[in-house]
């Protein structure tokens, strides 16, 4: 008979990330009811801390029950009516998923396409808004998990608002790893997940909505197509009324609270700096080894790096050896990049110097054994030199 026997892994893929021991301990706290006053206090703290990491004062900032994809659907089913027009940036798999969700809402998705690994440019957005003056929304992926590209938002947000549209942003991989700056940038609706840079287990989806988005939501013509994700009811559960809607995942909220508390204790700017410095250290090491990174340097995510597989190397075999011999998980390429890249994550609790050195050392040895033409003995030095320079390591 099978017995639960979960191996210990170093999670360095596109998510989930490693979970801090305090978060695991929080999940073992006693079960209480989802209407218990003690749980309501936890909900209040989760909302406060989510506003902190989103960098917003938005009143409607909550954790939806479900993974990041439920956050995506929450945003669109609550804002869109059939026939609405949304301009969508598609430069990776999750841009494609935006299109799918929008069309399932009965709305029209006007696609702006870019190569996988490139960004959507402001002039592309402005051109489509001029071509489609009736477009109500523009939707973009901030951190494209399938490619490792970071999408600049500030200039686009200004263009969107100048055309009286609202900006919707996917921050599943960016929240907690790079600044999202909801209020400063002018993002009207945003969703994320808990299992990436927040370093909690998958199972909740943080969302936040501006006053402008709430006005659209309140004027919605059609009934929200999803009962479970209908914010007109869920707002009353997270808000002052505390009206019953569904049984919230109690232990997951414990975990999210503790994960967010860890970020608050470290300080948001320090958290961003840690991801930035260690991401750069990893990328320096990979390039010193002779590997090619998929995204141009100015648009690379620090917390997720897409590395091109060297010619003649079996990418799946390398991942298997990392997992079997070193208990390190990295990700494969998706869709257009399947078999062409590895995706190496440094997210949340996984983002530490030890993991950078470990994965570089293991990857170098495996590639040598696979007959790849890589420089040996330089990757770890390049990474450590940078970490010493940036005071990540104590000299």
FENGI-V473957 format. One line per field, one symbol per residue. psi: psi as a letter, one per 40 degrees, with the letter a starting at -180 (. if undefined). burial: b if it has 9 or more other ideal C-beta (glycine too) atoms within 8 Angstrom, else e. A space follows every 50 residues. Layout:
psi->???
burial->???
This chain:
psi->hhihghihihhfaeiiiihiddddddeeiihiieehdddddddddddddd dddegiehdghihihiaddddddddddediiheihhhhhhfadddddddd ddddeeihhhhhiiiheiihiddddddddddgeehdihhihdhhdedfhh hiddddddddddefiihhhhfdedhedihdgddddfhdhiiaieebedfi iieihhiihiddddddddehdiihehddeheddddddeaddfhhdihigd ddddddddddddddddhdddddddddddddddddddddeeihidiideeh hdehhhhhhihehhdddddddddddefhhiiiiibdehediihhighbde gidddddddddddddddddeeigihieddddddddddddefdih.
burial->eeeeeeeeebbbbbbebbbbeebbbbbeeeeeeeeeeebbebbebbbebb bbbbbbebebbbbbbbbbbbbbbbbbbbbbbeebbbbbbbbbbbbbbbbe bbbebebbbbebebebbbbbeeebbbebbeebeebbbbbbbbbbbbbbbb bebeebbbbbbebebbbbbbbbbbbbbbebebbebbbbbbbbbbbbbbbb bbbbbbbbbbeebbebbeebeeebeeeebbbbbbbbbeeeeeeeeeebbb bbbbbbbbbbbbbbebebeebbebbbbbbbbbbbbbbbbebebbbeeebb bbbbbbbbbbeebebebbbebbbeebbbbbbbbebebeebbbbbbbbbbb bebebbbbbbbbbbebbbebebebeeebbbbbbbbbbbebebeee
